[in-house]
Amino acid sequence: MKTSVRVPFNDLSRGLARDRGALLDATSAVIDSGYVVHGTQHAAFESELADYLGAGYVLGVASGTDALEIAFKAVMPEGRSSVLTAGNAGSYSSIAAARANFNVVYADVDPVTLCLTVDTVQRRIDESVGVVVMTHLYGFLGDAAALRALCDELGIALVEDCAQAIGATRDGRHAGTFGHAGTLSFYPTKNLGAVGDGGAVITGTAEIATRVRELRQYGWQAKYCATVPGGANSRLDELQAAFLRVRLHTVDGLNERRREIVARYRQAAESVPPSVLTVLPAEGEHHVAHLAVARSPRRLDVRAQLGALGIQTDIHFPLPDWNQPAFAEFAPDVDLIATRTACDEVFSLPLFPELTDDEVAVVCDAIRALR
Ligand SMILES: *Cc1c(COP(=O)(O)O)cnc(C)c1O
């Protein structure tokens, strides 16, 4: 017999229902304007998001993966050809690097934060590396300033993948403003989600902004003049821009609700030994709790126990990138043990801001009952 779902892993219909009126008004505004791409909504969203982030420039593109690919092309220094990244972050930077015809070099992650650090990057950097990607995994913004300083010292570029970390700040600075470029995804499950696909590139440098503007529009420097190689068609459309304008001002409040839910899961997990489960922290301004991530050396069994109680879980992410057939050619010749262990142990509990307190309580009770 199939157990019925008591707590869904995610349910986009709740946020859509809450925002329904404003989203329909935004739809009417776009239809009535007569502009469907790169119109007034798009321009307003780019500038409102830049204001929110305290960034010089925000450029809308079609997805978070496009944002990475375009950012890599825009910042890769002359004569370099590799992108260094972590292998536990869902393959997005590997996909983008491969599409841009760059090589991929993997560095290990910190065993606690599960993100790259100055130390883990230094151990793997070689003279081919021109771009380091710092993925703010699960919403955690680490010491990006220190990594930027290392990159500057080596003459290479830092790209922050902020797809999971919009709104995270450290010393008052937003994720995405530490690197030469930052990237965002507005995939519907992200902390700022569109009603479809979308993405953006963040930068503080005018030359990089210009390059991104060219690359997202066929490599044109002027209309029908394809000057820049590697150009694409990658647009954030007017409807998505209008929807995102509706939701942008709700991000901080929804991030707070996400942190609150993770705090309750962590409290429940205090009564369970780490040999069963631990819940990673998501506290403070530098964490926006994109996912509620637990670790368990007995993941299969623990997920089965939760599943039997009607609690949906998922794994972010089950395989190191280099164990995916598509990226096997980039496999490192050393054991990146923290990455490998994390991929074996992590799983994600239900987390979206519209979870009710009752549903959160059901998950907490189930955590306390784990054996
Ligand atoms: C979702 C995500 C992406 C890709 O975004 P899309 O809009 O789906 O292309 C990139 N990086 C990370 C860390 C993500 O979570």
The ligand as a Gaussian input file, in Angstrom:
#p B3LYP/6-31G(d) Opt

LIG

0 1
 C       19.132000      25.721000      -9.874000
 C       20.588000      25.923000      -9.891000
 C       21.267000      26.295000     -11.061000
 C       20.633000      26.288000     -12.428000
 O       19.566000      27.130000     -12.607000
 P       18.531000      26.889000     -13.821000
 O       17.744000      28.158000     -13.824000
 O       17.724000      25.692000     -13.502000
 O       19.342000      26.720000     -15.057000
 C       22.616000      26.580000     -10.977000
 N       23.274000      26.456000      -9.819000
 C       22.672000      26.075000      -8.691000
 C       23.481000      25.987000      -7.433000
 C       21.310000      25.785000      -8.684000
 O       20.724000      25.394000      -7.540000

